[in-house]
Amino acid sequence: MRILLCLAALTAVCFAQDAKHTPPKVQVYSRNPGEYGKENVLICHVSGFHPPDITIQLLKDGVELPGARQTDLAFKQDWRFHLTKNVDFTPVNGDKFVCKVTHGDKTNDYVWEPNM
């Protein structure tokens, strides 16, 4: 039933005449304050975008981190979508962690700031 509702919603969005392209808002953060050598969870929350054609990648030094989990695509009444992707990680000084978001034909990188 849930899959049917999602497919119906996506179909409605695809054929809506007033649907327009809205770029995503992206937040990259960790579950706990960043601390080198301590296990944590890297989170990338992407919201407010339309249409729903989007790809989220969590990268360490340009390489996709294995084992990432992503929520189901969800939307609000205004047909703006949101997704969250997260992965366990242990930051080390000098590593660069990025959330890479591709929406339509645009790709942007959003860097995790450890605030250490």
Biopython code that builds the backbone (N, CA, C, O; Angstrom):
import numpy as np
from Bio.PDB.StructureBuilder import StructureBuilder

atoms = [
    (1, "MET", "N", (0.829, -1.195, 0.000)),
    (1, "MET", "CA", (0.000, 0.000, 0.000)),
    (1, "MET", "C", (0.876, 1.262, 0.000)),
    (1, "MET", "O", (0.612, 2.216, -0.732)),
    (2, "ARG", "N", (1.915, 1.245, 0.831)),
    (2, "ARG", "CA", (2.796, 2.402, 0.942)),
    (2, "ARG", "C", (3.483, 2.687, -0.395)),
    (2, "ARG", "O", (3.636, 3.842, -0.791)),
    (3, "ILE", "N", (3.895, 1.619, -1.081)),
    (3, "ILE", "CA", (4.556, 1.789, -2.369)),
    (3, "ILE", "C", (3.585, 2.382, -3.384)),
    (3, "ILE", "O", (3.967, 3.243, -4.176)),
    (4, "LEU", "N", (2.338, 1.927, -3.366)),
    (4, "LEU", "CA", (1.342, 2.460, -4.294)),
    (4, "LEU", "C", (1.096, 3.947, -4.059)),
    (4, "LEU", "O", (0.966, 4.716, -5.012)),
    (5, "LEU", "N", (1.033, 4.350, -2.794)),
    (5, "LEU", "CA", (0.838, 5.773, -2.489)),
    (5, "LEU", "C", (2.018, 6.601, -2.984)),
    (5, "LEU", "O", (1.841, 7.690, -3.531)),
    (6, "CYS", "N", (3.217, 6.076, -2.786)),
    (6, "CYS", "CA", (4.414, 6.789, -3.232)),
    (6, "CYS", "C", (4.428, 6.909, -4.758)),
    (6, "CYS", "O", (4.725, 7.974, -5.298)),
    (7, "LEU", "N", (4.107, 5.818, -5.445)),
    (7, "LEU", "CA", (4.067, 5.862, -6.909)),
    (7, "LEU", "C", (2.998, 6.821, -7.413)),
    (7, "LEU", "O", (3.215, 7.543, -8.386)),
    (8, "ALA", "N", (1.847, 6.831, -6.755)),
    (8, "ALA", "CA", (0.780, 7.757, -7.148)),
    (8, "ALA", "C", (1.230, 9.200, -6.960)),
    (8, "ALA", "O", (0.969, 10.055, -7.807)),
    (9, "ALA", "N", (1.902, 9.466, -5.856)),
    (9, "ALA", "CA", (2.382, 10.820, -5.582)),
    (9, "ALA", "C", (3.424, 11.238, -6.617)),
    (9, "ALA", "O", (3.384, 12.361, -7.119)),
    (10, "LEU", "N", (4.350, 10.347, -6.937)),
    (10, "LEU", "CA", (5.380, 10.678, -7.920)),
    (10, "LEU", "C", (4.780, 10.902, -9.304)),
    (10, "LEU", "O", (5.219, 11.788, -10.037)),
    (11, "THR", "N", (3.791, 10.111, -9.659)),
    (11, "THR", "CA", (3.109, 10.281, -10.944)),
    (11, "THR", "C", (2.414, 11.629, -10.995)),
    (11, "THR", "O", (2.486, 12.337, -11.999)),
    (12, "ALA", "N", (1.738, 11.983, -9.906)),
    (12, "ALA", "CA", (1.046, 13.275, -9.857)),
    (12, "ALA", "C", (2.032, 14.421, -10.006)),
    (12, "ALA", "O", (1.750, 15.401, -10.695)),
    (13, "VAL", "N", (3.181, 14.302, -9.367)),
    (13, "VAL", "CA", (4.186, 15.357, -9.445)),
    (13, "VAL", "C", (4.717, 15.477, -10.867)),
    (13, "VAL", "O", (4.870, 16.580, -11.390)),
    (14, "CYS", "N", (4.994, 14.343, -11.484)),
    (14, "CYS", "CA", (5.554, 14.363, -12.839)),
    (14, "CYS", "C", (4.611, 15.030, -13.840)),
    (14, "CYS", "O", (5.067, 15.672, -14.787)),
    (15, "PHE", "N", (3.304, 14.885, -13.638)),
    (15, "PHE", "CA", (2.345, 15.428, -14.586)),
    (15, "PHE", "C", (1.722, 16.751, -14.146)),
    (15, "PHE", "O", (0.910, 17.324, -14.873)),
    (16, "ALA", "N", (2.088, 17.232, -12.983)),
    (16, "ALA", "CA", (1.535, 18.501, -12.510)),
    (16, "ALA", "C", (2.028, 19.629, -13.412)),
    (16, "ALA", "O", (3.222, 19.740, -13.688)),
    (17, "GLN", "N", (1.103, 20.456, -13.863)),
    (17, "GLN", "CA", (1.480, 21.518, -14.788)),
    (17, "GLN", "C", (2.188, 22.668, -14.096)),
    (17, "GLN", "O", (2.972, 23.381, -14.722)),
    (18, "ASP", "N", (1.918, 22.858, -12.795)),
    (18, "ASP", "CA", (2.544, 23.973, -12.092)),
    (18, "ASP", "C", (3.809, 23.556, -11.353)),
    (18, "ASP", "O", (4.365, 24.340, -10.585)),
    (19, "ALA", "N", (4.269, 22.323, -11.580)),
    (19, "ALA", "CA", (5.492, 21.856, -10.926)),
    (19, "ALA", "C", (6.680, 22.632, -11.484)),
    (19, "ALA", "O", (6.787, 22.833, -12.694)),
    (20, "LYS", "N", (7.575, 23.069, -10.590)),
    (20, "LYS", "CA", (8.753, 23.781, -11.053)),
    (20, "LYS", "C", (9.988, 23.255, -10.343)),
    (20, "LYS", "O", (9.893, 22.597, -9.307)),
    (21, "HIS", "N", (11.124, 23.547, -10.903)),
    (21, "HIS", "CA", (12.393, 23.084, -10.357)),
    (21, "HIS", "C", (12.763, 23.940, -9.139)),
    (21, "HIS", "O", (12.842, 25.165, -9.231)),
    (22, "THR", "N", (12.985, 23.282, -8.006)),
    (22, "THR", "CA", (13.433, 23.963, -6.792)),
    (22, "THR", "C", (14.670, 23.246, -6.286)),
    (22, "THR", "O", (14.614, 22.049, -6.005)),
    (23, "PRO", "N", (15.797, 23.958, -6.162)),
    (23, "PRO", "CA", (17.028, 23.302, -5.703)),
    (23, "PRO", "C", (16.926, 22.892, -4.230)),
    (23, "PRO", "O", (16.157, 23.478, -3.469)),
    (24, "PRO", "N", (17.707, 21.884, -3.839)),
    (24, "PRO", "CA", (17.640, 21.401, -2.459)),
    (24, "PRO", "C", (18.383, 22.298, -1.474)),
    (24, "PRO", "O", (19.326, 23.006, -1.829)),
    (25, "LYS", "N", (17.928, 22.244, -0.236)),
    (25, "LYS", "CA", (18.665, 22.817, 0.897)),
    (25, "LYS", "C", (19.395, 21.641, 1.520)),
    (25, "LYS", "O", (18.796, 20.589, 1.746)),
    (26, "VAL", "N", (20.685, 21.805, 1.801)),
    (26, "VAL", "CA", (21.493, 20.693, 2.281)),
    (26, "VAL", "C", (22.151, 21.046, 3.604)),
    (26, "VAL", "O", (22.736, 22.118, 3.759)),
    (27, "GLN", "N", (22.044, 20.119, 4.564)),
    (27, "GLN", "CA", (22.697, 20.257, 5.857)),
    (27, "GLN", "C", (23.565, 19.024, 6.066)),
    (27, "GLN", "O", (23.089, 17.896, 5.933)),
    (28, "VAL", "N", (24.844, 19.236, 6.394)),
    (28, "VAL", "CA", (25.771, 18.138, 6.678)),
    (28, "VAL", "C", (26.234, 18.309, 8.116)),
    (28, "VAL", "O", (26.749, 19.363, 8.491)),
    (29, "TYR", "N", (26.049, 17.265, 8.919)),
    (29, "TYR", "CA", (26.413, 17.342, 10.330)),
    (29, "TYR", "C", (26.667, 15.934, 10.857)),
    (29, "TYR", "O", (26.446, 14.945, 10.158)),
    (30, "SER", "N", (27.130, 15.861, 12.092)),
    (30, "SER", "CA", (27.359, 14.561, 12.719)),
    (30, "SER", "C", (26.449, 14.446, 13.936)),
    (30, "SER", "O", (26.054, 15.442, 14.542)),
    (31, "ARG", "N", (26.126, 13.187, 14.276)),
    (31, "ARG", "CA", (25.230, 12.937, 15.401)),
    (31, "ARG", "C", (25.795, 13.536, 16.687)),
    (31, "ARG", "O", (25.075, 14.167, 17.461)),
    (32, "ASN", "N", (27.092, 13.329, 16.902)),
    (32, "ASN", "CA", (27.769, 13.860, 18.090)),
    (32, "ASN", "C", (28.784, 14.900, 17.652)),
    (32, "ASN", "O", (29.165, 14.935, 16.482)),
    (33, "PRO", "N", (29.233, 15.756, 18.577)),
    (33, "PRO", "CA", (30.280, 16.714, 18.202)),
    (33, "PRO", "C", (31.482, 15.973, 17.616)),
    (33, "PRO", "O", (31.872, 14.912, 18.102)),
    (34, "GLY", "N", (32.061, 16.554, 16.562)),
    (34, "GLY", "CA", (33.198, 15.916, 15.905)),
    (34, "GLY", "C", (34.394, 15.807, 16.819)),
    (34, "GLY", "O", (34.801, 16.786, 17.443)),
    (35, "GLU", "N", (34.961, 14.610, 16.899)),
    (35, "GLU", "CA", (36.158, 14.384, 17.700)),
    (35, "GLU", "C", (37.001, 13.343, 16.967)),
    (35, "GLU", "O", (36.539, 12.233, 16.700)),
    (36, "TYR", "N", (38.250, 13.716, 16.643)),
    (36, "TYR", "CA", (39.115, 12.806, 15.905)),
    (36, "TYR", "C", (39.310, 11.506, 16.671)),
    (36, "TYR", "O", (39.533, 11.505, 17.881)),
    (37, "GLY", "N", (39.220, 10.389, 15.932)),
    (37, "GLY", "CA", (39.448, 9.078, 16.520)),
    (37, "GLY", "C", (38.248, 8.479, 17.235)),
    (37, "GLY", "O", (38.335, 7.362, 17.744)),
    (38, "LYS", "N", (37.121, 9.200, 17.287)),
    (38, "LYS", "CA", (35.914, 8.694, 17.959)),
    (38, "LYS", "C", (34.840, 8.365, 16.931)),
    (38, "LYS", "O", (34.584, 9.150, 16.018)),
    (39, "GLU", "N", (34.209, 7.195, 17.085)),
    (39, "GLU", "CA", (33.126, 6.798, 16.185)),
    (39, "GLU", "C", (31.985, 7.802, 16.255)),
    (39, "GLU", "O", (31.695, 8.364, 17.311)),
    (40, "ASN", "N", (31.347, 8.015, 15.114)),
    (40, "ASN", "CA", (30.281, 8.995, 15.012)),
    (40, "ASN", "C", (29.383, 8.589, 13.836)),
    (40, "ASN", "O", (29.594, 7.546, 13.219)),
    (41, "VAL", "N", (28.392, 9.412, 13.537)),
    (41, "VAL", "CA", (27.527, 9.186, 12.386)),
    (41, "VAL", "C", (27.495, 10.471, 11.565)),
    (41, "VAL", "O", (27.154, 11.538, 12.077)),
    (42, "LEU", "N", (27.853, 10.360, 10.288)),
    (42, "LEU", "CA", (27.809, 11.479, 9.350)),
    (42, "LEU", "C", (26.413, 11.507, 8.741)),
    (42, "LEU", "O", (25.924, 10.491, 8.245)),
    (43, "ILE", "N", (25.770, 12.682, 8.779)),
    (43, "ILE", "CA", (24.386, 12.822, 8.327)),
    (43, "ILE", "C", (24.301, 13.920, 7.266)),
    (43, "ILE", "O", (24.887, 14.993, 7.411)),
    (44, "CYS", "N", (23.563, 13.628, 6.204)),
    (44, "CYS", "CA", (23.295, 14.624, 5.173)),
    (44, "CYS", "C", (21.783, 14.689, 4.990)),
    (44, "CYS", "O", (21.159, 13.728, 4.540)),
    (45, "HIS", "N", (21.202, 15.834, 5.346)),
    (45, "HIS", "CA", (19.754, 16.032, 5.214)),
    (45, "HIS", "C", (19.507, 16.981, 4.052)),
    (45, "HIS", "O", (20.023, 18.098, 4.024)),
    (46, "VAL", "N", (18.710, 16.518, 3.095)),
    (46, "VAL", "CA", (18.425, 17.278, 1.877)),
    (46, "VAL", "C", (16.919, 17.527, 1.837)),
    (46, "VAL", "O", (16.128, 16.588, 1.912)),
    (47, "SER", "N", (16.528, 18.795, 1.718)),
    (47, "SER", "CA", (15.097, 19.114, 1.808)),
    (47, "SER", "C", (14.693, 20.218, 0.841)),
    (47, "SER", "O", (15.530, 20.927, 0.283)),
    (48, "GLY", "N", (13.373, 20.339, 0.662)),
    (48, "GLY", "CA", (12.798, 21.438, -0.104)),
    (48, "GLY", "C", (13.017, 21.378, -1.594)),
    (48, "GLY", "O", (12.931, 22.410, -2.259)),
    (49, "PHE", "N", (13.298, 20.208, -2.152)),
    (49, "PHE", "CA", (13.621, 20.128, -3.573)),
    (49, "PHE", "C", (12.459, 19.568, -4.401)),
    (49, "PHE", "O", (11.597, 18.845, -3.901)),
    (50, "HIS", "N", (12.475, 19.929, -5.670)),
    (50, "HIS", "CA", (11.502, 19.442, -6.645)),
    (50, "HIS", "C", (12.121, 19.583, -8.020)),
    (50, "HIS", "O", (12.727, 20.625, -8.268)),
    (51, "PRO", "N", (12.029, 18.668, -8.906)),
    (51, "PRO", "CA", (11.398, 17.351, -8.815)),
    (51, "PRO", "C", (12.243, 16.385, -7.981)),
    (51, "PRO", "O", (13.326, 16.742, -7.518)),
    (52, "PRO", "N", (11.741, 15.157, -7.791)),
    (52, "PRO", "CA", (12.401, 14.223, -6.882)),
    (52, "PRO", "C", (13.621, 13.485, -7.443)),
    (52, "PRO", "O", (14.120, 12.566, -6.794)),
    (53, "ASP", "N", (14.106, 13.852, -8.608)),
    (53, "ASP", "CA", (15.287, 13.185, -9.181)),
    (53, "ASP", "C", (16.555, 13.684, -8.488)),
    (53, "ASP", "O", (17.085, 14.739, -8.837)),
    (54, "ILE", "N", (17.035, 12.926, -7.513)),
    (54, "ILE", "CA", (18.164, 13.358, -6.700)),
    (54, "ILE", "C", (19.010, 12.161, -6.304)),
    (54, "ILE", "O", (18.499, 11.058, -6.104)),
    (55, "THR", "N", (20.314, 12.396, -6.193)),
    (55, "THR", "CA", (21.250, 11.375, -5.730)),
    (55, "THR", "C", (22.103, 11.992, -4.630)),
    (55, "THR", "O", (22.603, 13.108, -4.771)),
    (56, "ILE", "N", (22.264, 11.257, -3.533)),
    (56, "ILE", "CA", (23.079, 11.713, -2.408)),
    (56, "ILE", "C", (24.198, 10.707, -2.203)),
    (56, "ILE", "O", (23.951, 9.504, -2.119)),
    (57, "GLN", "N", (25.436, 11.201, -2.122)),
    (57, "GLN", "CA", (26.591, 10.349, -1.852)),
    (57, "GLN", "C", (27.356, 10.924, -0.673)),
    (57, "GLN", "O", (27.548, 12.137, -0.585)),
    (58, "LEU", "N", (27.793, 10.062, 0.231)),
    (58, "LEU", "CA", (28.642, 10.464, 1.347)),
    (58, "LEU", "C", (30.052, 9.976, 1.041)),
    (58, "LEU", "O", (30.282, 8.781, 0.854)),
    (59, "LEU", "N", (30.997, 10.924, 0.992)),
    (59, "LEU", "CA", (32.354, 10.634, 0.539)),
    (59, "LEU", "C", (33.400, 10.942, 1.595)),
    (59, "LEU", "O", (33.251, 11.870, 2.390)),
    (60, "LYS", "N", (34.461, 10.145, 1.588)),
    (60, "LYS", "CA", (35.661, 10.416, 2.386)),
    (60, "LYS", "C", (36.800, 10.557, 1.397)),
    (60, "LYS", "O", (37.138, 9.604, 0.695)),
    (61, "ASP", "N", (37.390, 11.732, 1.336)),
    (61, "ASP", "CA", (38.486, 12.010, 0.413)),
    (61, "ASP", "C", (38.148, 11.593, -1.015)),
    (61, "ASP", "O", (38.993, 11.039, -1.718)),
    (62, "GLY", "N", (36.911, 11.860, -1.446)),
    (62, "GLY", "CA", (36.479, 11.602, -2.807)),
    (62, "GLY", "C", (35.993, 10.191, -3.091)),
    (62, "GLY", "O", (35.591, 9.897, -4.217)),
    (63, "VAL", "N", (36.020, 9.305, -2.091)),
    (63, "VAL", "CA", (35.585, 7.922, -2.279)),
    (63, "VAL", "C", (34.304, 7.698, -1.472)),
    (63, "VAL", "O", (34.223, 8.063, -0.299)),
    (64, "GLU", "N", (33.305, 7.091, -2.123)),
    (64, "GLU", "CA", (32.023, 6.865, -1.448)),
    (64, "GLU", "C", (32.192, 5.919, -0.263)),
    (64, "GLU", "O", (32.826, 4.870, -0.373)),
    (65, "LEU", "N", (31.611, 6.309, 0.875)),
    (65, "LEU", "CA", (31.672, 5.496, 2.084)),
    (65, "LEU", "C", (30.700, 4.322, 1.973)),
    (65, "LEU", "O", (29.541, 4.520, 1.609)),
    (66, "PRO", "N", (31.147, 3.115, 2.278)),
    (66, "PRO", "CA", (30.259, 1.947, 2.196)),
    (66, "PRO", "C", (29.311, 1.898, 3.392)),
    (66, "PRO", "O", (29.604, 2.442, 4.456)),
    (67, "GLY", "N", (28.176, 1.240, 3.201)),
    (67, "GLY", "CA", (27.242, 1.002, 4.301)),
    (67, "GLY", "C", (26.315, 2.153, 4.638)),
    (67, "GLY", "O", (25.688, 2.146, 5.697)),
    (68, "ALA", "N", (26.213, 3.149, 3.755)),
    (68, "ALA", "CA", (25.331, 4.294, 4.022)),
    (68, "ALA", "C", (23.864, 3.871, 3.947)),
    (68, "ALA", "O", (23.489, 3.013, 3.148)),
    (69, "ARG", "N", (23.052, 4.490, 4.790)),
    (69, "ARG", "CA", (21.613, 4.223, 4.836)),
    (69, "ARG", "C", (20.864, 5.491, 4.436)),
    (69, "ARG", "O", (21.260, 6.601, 4.791)),
    (70, "GLN", "N", (19.773, 5.305, 3.687)),
    (70, "GLN", "CA", (18.979, 6.446, 3.217)),
    (70, "GLN", "C", (17.515, 6.234, 3.584)),
    (70, "GLN", "O", (16.995, 5.122, 3.494)),
    (71, "THR", "N", (16.859, 7.311, 3.996)),
    (71, "THR", "CA", (15.437, 7.243, 4.297)),
    (71, "THR", "C", (14.639, 7.119, 3.004)),
    (71, "THR", "O", (15.177, 7.318, 1.915)),
    (72, "ASP", "N", (13.369, 6.793, 3.127)),
    (72, "ASP", "CA", (12.482, 6.791, 1.974)),
    (72, "ASP", "C", (12.223, 8.232, 1.545)),
    (72, "ASP", "O", (12.216, 9.144, 2.372)),
    (73, "LEU", "N", (12.012, 8.423, 0.265)),
    (73, "LEU", "CA", (11.667, 9.735, -0.259)),
    (73, "LEU", "C", (10.324, 10.156, 0.332)),
    (73, "LEU", "O", (9.356, 9.397, 0.289)),
    (74, "ALA", "N", (10.270, 11.358, 0.879)),
    (74, "ALA", "CA", (9.033, 11.872, 1.471)),
    (74, "ALA", "C", (8.788, 13.274, 0.933)),
    (74, "ALA", "O", (9.700, 13.924, 0.422)),
    (75, "PHE", "N", (7.537, 13.734, 1.056)),
    (75, "PHE", "CA", (7.211, 15.066, 0.553)),
    (75, "PHE", "C", (6.199, 15.736, 1.461)),
    (75, "PHE", "O", (5.510, 15.094, 2.254)),
    (76, "LYS", "N", (6.136, 17.053, 1.316)),
    (76, "LYS", "CA", (5.176, 17.851, 2.069)),
    (76, "LYS", "C", (4.030, 18.242, 1.130)),
    (76, "LYS", "O", (4.055, 17.917, -0.057)),
    (77, "GLN", "N", (3.040, 18.933, 1.662)),
    (77, "GLN", "CA", (1.859, 19.295, 0.876)),
    (77, "GLN", "C", (2.185, 20.132, -0.355)),
    (77, "GLN", "O", (1.448, 20.093, -1.340)),
    (78, "ASP", "N", (3.272, 20.882, -0.312)),
    (78, "ASP", "CA", (3.625, 21.727, -1.458)),
    (78, "ASP", "C", (4.467, 20.986, -2.505)),
    (78, "ASP", "O", (5.040, 21.611, -3.398)),
    (79, "TRP", "N", (4.540, 19.672, -2.395)),
    (79, "TRP", "CA", (5.280, 18.804, -3.310)),
    (79, "TRP", "C", (6.780, 19.037, -3.270)),
    (79, "TRP", "O", (7.472, 18.749, -4.247)),
    (80, "ARG", "N", (7.293, 19.546, -2.171)),
    (80, "ARG", "CA", (8.726, 19.650, -1.964)),
    (80, "ARG", "C", (9.163, 18.386, -1.229)),
    (80, "ARG", "O", (8.512, 17.960, -0.274)),
    (81, "PHE", "N", (10.253, 17.798, -1.672)),
    (81, "PHE", "CA", (10.697, 16.507, -1.159)),
    (81, "PHE", "C", (11.816, 16.649, -0.137)),
    (81, "PHE", "O", (12.451, 17.699, -0.038)),
    (82, "HIS", "N", (12.053, 15.564, 0.634)),
    (82, "HIS", "CA", (13.181, 15.530, 1.552)),
    (82, "HIS", "C", (13.675, 14.105, 1.745)),
    (82, "HIS", "O", (12.911, 13.143, 1.673)),
    (83, "LEU", "N", (14.983, 14.000, 1.993)),
    (83, "LEU", "CA", (15.676, 12.726, 2.202)),
    (83, "LEU", "C", (16.800, 12.945, 3.204)),
    (83, "LEU", "O", (17.321, 14.053, 3.334)),
    (84, "THR", "N", (17.166, 11.891, 3.904)),
    (84, "THR", "CA", (18.324, 11.926, 4.787)),
    (84, "THR", "C", (19.154, 10.682, 4.523)),
    (84, "THR", "O", (18.618, 9.583, 4.384)),
    (85, "LYS", "N", (20.464, 10.867, 4.456)),
    (85, "LYS", "CA", (21.379, 9.741, 4.285)),
    (85, "LYS", "C", (22.422, 9.824, 5.388)),
    (85, "LYS", "O", (22.884, 10.914, 5.724)),
    (86, "ASN", "N", (22.800, 8.666, 5.960)),
    (86, "ASN", "CA", (23.792, 8.689, 7.026)),
    (86, "ASN", "C", (24.678, 7.450, 6.954)),
    (86, "ASN", "O", (24.321, 6.437, 6.353)),
    (87, "VAL", "N", (25.845, 7.567, 7.586)),
    (87, "VAL", "CA", (26.801, 6.464, 7.601)),
    (87, "VAL", "C", (27.672, 6.590, 8.855)),
    (87, "VAL", "O", (27.990, 7.696, 9.293)),
    (88, "ASP", "N", (28.046, 5.455, 9.418)),
    (88, "ASP", "CA", (28.986, 5.452, 10.538)),
    (88, "ASP", "C", (30.362, 5.854, 10.016)),
    (88, "ASP", "O", (30.761, 5.456, 8.922)),
    (89, "PHE", "N", (31.083, 6.646, 10.809)),
    (89, "PHE", "CA", (32.436, 7.036, 10.400)),
    (89, "PHE", "C", (33.250, 7.420, 11.625)),
    (89, "PHE", "O", (32.702, 7.734, 12.681)),
    (90, "THR", "N", (34.565, 7.389, 11.464)),
    (90, "THR", "CA", (35.483, 7.805, 12.515)),
    (90, "THR", "C", (36.412, 8.835, 11.887)),
    (90, "THR", "O", (37.307, 8.476, 11.122)),
    (91, "PRO", "N", (36.207, 10.113, 12.202)),
    (91, "PRO", "CA", (37.040, 11.146, 11.575)),
    (91, "PRO", "C", (38.490, 11.106, 12.069)),
    (91, "PRO", "O", (38.759, 10.865, 13.246)),
    (92, "VAL", "N", (39.402, 11.346, 11.143)),
    (92, "VAL", "CA", (40.829, 11.437, 11.439)),
    (92, "VAL", "C", (41.303, 12.780, 10.886)),
    (92, "VAL", "O", (40.877, 13.197, 9.809)),
    (93, "ASN", "N", (42.176, 13.449, 11.620)),
    (93, "ASN", "CA", (42.683, 14.747, 11.190)),
    (93, "ASN", "C", (43.240, 14.648, 9.771)),
    (93, "ASN", "O", (44.084, 13.797, 9.491)),
    (94, "GLY", "N", (42.774, 15.507, 8.886)),
    (94, "GLY", "CA", (43.219, 15.532, 7.496)),
    (94, "GLY", "C", (42.232, 14.906, 6.526)),
    (94, "GLY", "O", (42.299, 15.165, 5.324)),
    (95, "ASP", "N", (41.311, 14.080, 7.034)),
    (95, "ASP", "CA", (40.277, 13.500, 6.172)),
    (95, "ASP", "C", (39.267, 14.574, 5.797)),
    (95, "ASP", "O", (38.980, 15.472, 6.589)),
    (96, "LYS", "N", (38.725, 14.477, 4.576)),
    (96, "LYS", "CA", (37.694, 15.412, 4.125)),
    (96, "LYS", "C", (36.424, 14.620, 3.848)),
    (96, "LYS", "O", (36.413, 13.731, 2.997)),
    (97, "PHE", "N", (35.355, 14.945, 4.567)),
    (97, "PHE", "CA", (34.068, 14.278, 4.402)),
    (97, "PHE", "C", (33.103, 15.223, 3.699)),
    (97, "PHE", "O", (32.960, 16.389, 4.066)),
    (98, "VAL", "N", (32.443, 14.681, 2.675)),
    (98, "VAL", "CA", (31.592, 15.498, 1.811)),
    (98, "VAL", "C", (30.270, 14.789, 1.556)),
    (98, "VAL", "O", (30.215, 13.566, 1.428)),
    (99, "CYS", "N", (29.211, 15.581, 1.487)),
    (99, "CYS", "CA", (27.925, 15.102, 0.992)),
    (99, "CYS", "C", (27.805, 15.659, -0.425)),
    (99, "CYS", "O", (27.741, 16.873, -0.623)),
    (100, "LYS", "N", (27.775, 14.755, -1.410)),
    (100, "LYS", "CA", (27.681, 15.142, -2.821)),
    (100, "LYS", "C", (26.234, 14.951, -3.265)),
    (100, "LYS", "O", (25.699, 13.843, -3.212)),
    (101, "VAL", "N", (25.607, 16.042, -3.702)),
    (101, "VAL", "CA", (24.195, 16.014, -4.080)),
    (101, "VAL", "C", (24.061, 16.351, -5.561)),
    (101, "VAL", "O", (24.517, 17.398, -6.022)),
    (102, "THR", "N", (23.418, 15.431, -6.300)),
    (102, "THR", "CA", (23.123, 15.664, -7.711)),
    (102, "THR", "C", (21.613, 15.773, -7.856)),
    (102, "THR", "O", (20.877, 14.830, -7.569)),
    (103, "HIS", "N", (21.165, 16.937, -8.307)),
    (103, "HIS", "CA", (19.732, 17.198, -8.502)),
    (103, "HIS", "C", (19.552, 17.684, -9.930)),
    (103, "HIS", "O", (20.009, 18.765, -10.299)),
    (104, "GLY", "N", (18.872, 16.856, -10.731)),
    (104, "GLY", "CA", (18.762, 17.190, -12.146)),
    (104, "GLY", "C", (20.140, 17.138, -12.775)),
    (104, "GLY", "O", (20.816, 16.112, -12.703)),
    (105, "ASP", "N", (20.568, 18.238, -13.396)),
    (105, "ASP", "CA", (21.883, 18.263, -14.036)),
    (105, "ASP", "C", (22.924, 19.043, -13.223)),
    (105, "ASP", "O", (24.005, 19.345, -13.729)),
    (106, "LYS", "N", (22.599, 19.369, -11.965)),
    (106, "LYS", "CA", (23.531, 20.116, -11.117)),
    (106, "LYS", "C", (24.066, 19.231, -10.001)),
    (106, "LYS", "O", (23.315, 18.491, -9.364)),
    (107, "THR", "N", (25.372, 19.316, -9.773)),
    (107, "THR", "CA", (26.017, 18.583, -8.685)),
    (107, "THR", "C", (26.758, 19.576, -7.803)),
    (107, "THR", "O", (27.492, 20.432, -8.297)),
    (108, "ASN", "N", (26.560, 19.453, -6.483)),
    (108, "ASN", "CA", (27.253, 20.310, -5.520)),
    (108, "ASN", "C", (27.811, 19.455, -4.396)),
    (108, "ASN", "O", (27.224, 18.445, -4.007)),
    (109, "ASP", "N", (28.974, 19.886, -3.878)),
    (109, "ASP", "CA", (29.594, 19.233, -2.732)),
    (109, "ASP", "C", (29.393, 20.099, -1.496)),
    (109, "ASP", "O", (29.542, 21.320, -1.540)),
    (110, "TYR", "N", (29.050, 19.438, -0.390)),
    (110, "TYR", "CA", (28.841, 20.113, 0.889)),
    (110, "TYR", "C", (29.757, 19.444, 1.903)),
    (110, "TYR", "O", (29.618, 18.254, 2.183)),
    (111, "VAL", "N", (30.692, 20.210, 2.451)),
    (111, "VAL", "CA", (31.743, 19.670, 3.318)),
    (111, "VAL", "C", (31.269, 19.636, 4.773)),
    (111, "VAL", "O", (30.646, 20.577, 5.265)),
    (112, "TRP", "N", (31.582, 18.527, 5.444)),
    (112, "TRP", "CA", (31.327, 18.407, 6.879)),
    (112, "TRP", "C", (32.392, 19.184, 7.628)),
    (112, "TRP", "O", (33.588, 18.982, 7.416)),
    (113, "GLU", "N", (31.950, 20.074, 8.505)),
    (113, "GLU", "CA", (32.860, 20.852, 9.350)),
    (113, "GLU", "C", (32.844, 20.249, 10.749)),
    (113, "GLU", "O", (31.810, 20.271, 11.417)),
    (114, "PRO", "N", (33.966, 19.714, 11.200)),
    (114, "PRO", "CA", (33.969, 19.009, 12.479)),
    (114, "PRO", "C", (33.826, 19.890, 13.720)),
    (114, "PRO", "O", (33.529, 19.368, 14.795)),
    (115, "ASN", "N", (34.026, 21.199, 13.613)),
    (115, "ASN", "CA", (33.897, 22.111, 14.767)),
    (115, "ASN", "C", (34.754, 21.655, 15.948)),
    (115, "ASN", "O", (34.303, 21.673, 17.093)),
    (116, "MET", "N", (35.990, 21.247, 15.661)),
    (116, "MET", "CA", (36.867, 20.800, 16.749)),
    (116, "MET", "C", (37.805, 21.897, 17.147)),
    (116, "MET", "O", (38.623, 21.713, 18.049)),
]
sb = StructureBuilder()
sb.init_structure("model")
sb.init_model(0)
sb.init_chain("A")
sb.init_seg("    ")
for serial, (resi, resn, name, xyz) in enumerate(atoms, 1):
    if name == "N":
        sb.init_residue(resn, " ", resi, " ")
    sb.init_atom(name, np.array(xyz, "f"), 0.0, 1.0, " ", f" {name:<3s}", serial, name[0])
structure = sb.get_structure()
